[in-house]
Amino acid sequence: MGGAIVGLLAVALVLASCGTVTNSVRSPAPTSPPAAAILTATKVVGGEAHTCAILSSKALKCWGANGNGQLGQGDTKARGDQPGEMGAALPPIDLGKGRTVLDVAAGGAHTCAVLDNGAVKCWGLNRTGQLGLGDATQRGSAAGQMGDNLPAVNLGAGMTAVAITAGKQHTCAVLKSGAVKCWGYNARGELGVGPTTT
């Protein structure tokens, strides 16, 4: 009889060490989401009143003020100032089919990104040509302006960008060749091209 009690005690200790026992079936231990499902930020930049982050998936998300479409969502609704607007509820910016983001810059009320193919796309306020598209039309504030409909900045034949930065109303890109090209507001020589013209 003593041996039977010792045997039952050993079985009870083994079952107890395996987790909760319910009707002689061990419940599975809680698990964490797979590492691939957890997105982290690889770069965060702040504009005058908006913020953008490149995620580990190379997607781009922006939040904050959006009066000029600087969040790239095809509207002028601010995001991040109400419950339920962040995390998975915040959509990534559509920069074209299959495109991902290598670098991002947030200006006063505009945003620019270097894409995986070296192209530069900008959206938001464009009063002084800071989007680099040869006009003063803002983009990103209405449906149909983003994705493949958003034109890339003309950097020159065969030229691609590797980095981008933005001031309040101007933007500069570092090209693969090492050259720098800037566009937008130039009243104080921000563009580095001599005459102070926009």
C-alpha positions in Angstrom: 0.0 0.0 0.0 2.9 2.4 0.8 4.3 1.9 -2.7 0.9 2.7 -4.3 0.7 6.0 -2.4 4.2 7.0 -3.4 3.4 6.1 -7.0 0.2 8.3 -7.0 2.1 11.1 -5.3 4.8 10.9 -8.1 2.1 11.1 -10.8 0.4 14.0 -9.1 3.7 15.9 -8.9 4.4 15.2 -12.6 1.0 16.4 -13.6 1.2 19.5 -11.4 4.5 20.5 -13.1 3.0 20.3 -16.6 0.3 22.9 -16.1 -3.3 23.0 -15.0 -5.0 19.6 -15.0 -8.6 19.5 -15.9 -10.3 16.1 -16.3 -6.8 14.6 -16.6 -6.0 16.8 -19.7 -3.3 19.4 -19.4 -4.2 22.9 -20.6 -1.7 24.5 -23.1 0.6 27.1 -21.7 -0.2 30.7 -22.9 1.8 31.7 -26.0 3.0 35.0 -27.3 2.3 36.2 -30.8 4.9 35.1 -33.3 7.9 37.5 -33.5 7.0 38.3 -37.2 3.6 39.6 -36.2 5.1 42.2 -33.9 5.9 45.4 -35.9 8.5 47.8 -34.5 9.5 51.3 -35.7 12.8 51.6 -37.5 12.6 55.4 -37.9 10.4 58.1 -36.4 10.2 61.7 -37.6 8.2 64.7 -36.4 6.8 67.6 -38.4 5.3 70.8 -37.0 2.2 68.9 -35.8 2.4 65.4 -37.2 4.6 62.3 -36.7 5.5 59.5 -39.0 7.1 56.1 -38.5 8.7 53.6 -40.8 7.8 50.1 -39.5 9.9 47.0 -39.6 7.6 45.8 -42.5 8.8 48.9 -44.4 5.2 50.3 -44.3 4.7 54.0 -43.3 2.2 55.3 -40.8 1.6 58.9 -39.9 -0.6 60.6 -37.2 -1.4 64.0 -35.8 -2.6 67.1 -37.5 -3.9 66.6 -41.1 -5.3 69.9 -42.3 -3.4 69.7 -45.6 -3.3 65.9 -46.1 0.1 65.4 -44.6 -1.0 62.1 -43.2 -1.5 60.7 -46.7 -4.9 59.2 -46.1 -6.9 61.1 -48.7 -8.7 63.3 -46.2 -8.0 66.1 -43.7 -9.0 64.2 -40.5 -6.5 64.3 -37.7 -5.5 60.9 -36.3 -4.2 59.9 -32.9 -6.2 62.4 -30.9 -9.2 60.0 -30.3 -9.4 56.5 -28.8 -9.2 53.7 -31.2 -7.2 55.5 -33.9 -3.8 54.1 -33.4 -2.2 50.6 -33.7 -3.9 48.3 -36.2 -6.7 50.9 -36.6 -4.2 53.4 -38.2 -3.8 52.4 -41.9 -0.4 52.5 -43.6 0.0 55.1 -46.3 -0.6 53.9 -49.9 2.4 54.9 -52.0 1.7 52.7 -54.9 1.3 49.0 -55.6 4.1 47.0 -54.1 6.0 50.0 -52.9 7.8 50.1 -49.5 9.6 53.0 -47.7 13.3 53.4 -47.1 13.3 56.9 -45.6 10.8 59.6 -44.5 10.9 63.3 -43.7 8.1 65.4 -42.1 8.1 69.1 -42.9 5.8 71.8 -41.5 2.7 70.3 -43.0 4.0 68.0 -45.7 5.6 64.6 -45.8 8.1 63.0 -48.2 9.3 59.4 -48.5 12.1 57.6 -50.4 10.6 54.4 -51.8 12.3 51.1 -52.3 12.9 51.9 -56.0 14.7 55.2 -55.1 11.8 57.4 -56.2 10.6 60.3 -53.9 7.0 61.0 -53.3 5.6 64.0 -51.3 2.2 64.9 -50.1 0.5 67.6 -47.9 0.8 71.4 -48.1 2.4 72.6 -51.3 2.0 76.4 -51.1 5.7 77.0 -52.0 6.4 73.9 -54.1 7.7 71.8 -51.2 6.2 68.7 -52.8 8.6 69.1 -55.8 5.9 68.6 -58.5 6.2 71.8 -60.3 2.9 73.3 -59.0 1.3 74.6 -55.8 -1.4 72.0 -55.5 -1.6 70.1 -52.2 -2.0 66.3 -52.3 -3.1 63.6 -49.9 -6.1 65.6 -48.7 -8.7 64.1 -51.1 -9.6 60.6 -52.3 -7.7 59.4 -55.4 -4.6 61.4 -54.7 -2.3 58.8 -53.2 -1.0 55.4 -54.3 -0.1 55.1 -57.9 -2.0 58.4 -58.6 0.6 60.3 -56.6 3.4 61.3 -59.0 7.1 61.0 -58.0 9.4 64.0 -57.8 11.4 64.4 -61.0 15.0 64.0 -59.7 16.5 63.9 -63.2 17.1 61.2 -65.8 18.2 58.0 -64.1 18.5 59.7 -60.7 17.4 58.0 -57.5 17.4 59.1 -53.8 18.8 57.4 -50.8 17.8 59.9 -48.1 15.3 62.7 -47.5 14.9 65.7 -45.1 12.4 68.5 -44.9 12.2 71.9 -43.4 8.9 73.8 -42.7 8.3 74.6 -46.4 11.2 73.0 -48.3 12.6 69.5 -49.0 16.0 68.1 -49.8 17.0 64.7 -51.1 20.4 63.0 -51.2 20.8 61.2 -54.5 22.6 57.8 -55.0 25.3 59.8 -56.8 25.9 61.8 -53.6 24.4 65.0 -55.1 21.8 66.9 -53.1 18.6 68.3 -54.7 16.3 70.7 -52.9 12.9 72.3 -53.7 10.3 74.6 -52.1 10.6 77.8 -50.1 13.9 79.7 -50.7 13.4 83.2 -49.3 16.6 82.8 -47.1 18.6 80.5 -49.4 17.3 77.3 -47.9 17.7 75.5 -51.3 21.4 76.3 -51.5 21.1 77.4 -55.2 22.1 81.0 -54.9 19.2 83.4 -55.8 16.5 83.4 -53.2 13.5 82.3 -55.4 11.0 79.6 -54.7 
